[in-house]
Amino acid sequence: MKKKKKDVKIYKWSDKQKKEARLLLEKYKNRLNLHGWQICLYFKNGQVDEAVDATGSTYVTSGIVAVTSEYEKAKIVLKPSILEEIAENGNKDILANTIKHELAHCITQEILDVAVSRYVTQKQCLDAVERLTQRISVLI
């Protein structure tokens, strides 16, 4: 007996959703006093992909960020899982919450850069920074 393949949904960001995301980015960028920062926002289309953590557990991320705190630059990628969450669960807060979370990394990245190079293992520091980032993003 063959297993039935699960239908793979492909998600695409609409112009309206992109505009909303850009407005939210500016709103929260100002609230976090990141005025001088150059922050680029990218939108990933496609299917929802899973990631694997250090323990082998799988999870889905809604966004990723690459931060260069020394030069006050960041690149944020919003992933299709946001669109899936909106479509399937009606969770419209996920877009704002993801943007807040990724912007909060702009504040916490410098801690990671310093700590990894001098005091603790990268894993310990990443875990601590992720917890701090989540706390900050909830407060915004």
N, C-alpha and C positions, 0 to 999 in steps of 0.2 A: 504494500500500500504506500503510495507516494504521499509525502507531506505537502499540504497546500502552502504555497508561498504567500507570505503576507504582502499585501499591496504596499508598494513604496510610494509615498506621497512626495511630490516635489513642490516646494514653496518658493514663491517669488515676491520680493518686496515691491509694493506699489509705490508710485510717486507720492501719494498721500501719506503713506506710512513713513517714507523717507523724510518727507517734510516735517512730520510730527516728531520724528527722532532728532532731527537737526535742531528744532525749536527746544526740545527737552535738553539736548546737549548744552545749548547756550544758557538756558535757565539755570541748570545745575552747575555748570562751569563758573558762572558768576557767583552763585551761592558759596562755592568752595574757594573763592578768591583765586581762581586760576586764569585771571584775565590775560596775562602775558603769555600763556601757554599756546603752542600751536598744536591743536588736537584735530586729527583727521578721522572721519567717520566712514566706515566701509560697511557694505551690506552683502552678506553671503546668501546667495540663492541655492536651492537644491534640497536634498533630503536631510533629515535630522540625523546627525552622526553622534555616536557614543565615544567617550574617552575612557581610558583605564587609569586608575590611580595606582599608587605604589603598592597597595595591598591586593591588586588584581580586580577590584570592584569596578563595575562600569557606572558611568554617570553621563548626564547630558548637560552641556554648558549652553548658556544663552548668549554669551559674549566672551571675547578675549581682548586683552590689551597688551601693548608693548610700550613701555614707558622709558624715556631717557630723561631722568629728573635733572641731570646736570645741564641739559640744554632746553629744558621745559618743553618737551615734545612727547606726544603720545599718538598711537594709532589704535583705534577701537574698531573691532569687527563685531557686528551684530549678526547672530546666527539664525538659521531657519527655525530652530526650536522655539524662538519667540513667536513666530507666526503660527506654529503648531499649537502652542499654548493658547493663543488668542482664538484660533479657529475651533479648537476642540473643547476648551474649557471656559471661553469667554473672559479670560484673565487679561484685561487691558492694562493692569498695573505692571505687568512683567516688563514692558518696554522701559518705562520710567525707572523701575527698580534695577534693571540691568545697567542702564546708563549711569545711574548713581553709583552702583557698585564699581563699575569700571573706572569712573572718574575718581573714586576714592583711592584707587591704586596709584594715582598720580601723587597723592599725599604720602602713601605708605612705602613707595618704591625706594626712596632714599634710605629708609631704615633697613630694608633688605640688602641694598648695595653695601652698606657699611658693615652690617652684622655678619654677612656671609664672609666677607674678607678678613674679619678680625676676631670674632668672638665665638660663634656657634656653627653647627653644621647648617648647610643650606636647607635641609629638610625641616629642621627645628624652626629655622627662621621663616621659611615659607608658610608653615602651619600657623605661626604666630601672626604673621602679616595678614594672612587670609582671614583669621578671626578678627583682627583689628579692622580690616577693610569692611567686613560685613557689619560690624558694629557701627562704623562711621556711616555706611550707606543707609542703614536703617534710620539714622538720626536726621538725614538730609530731608 
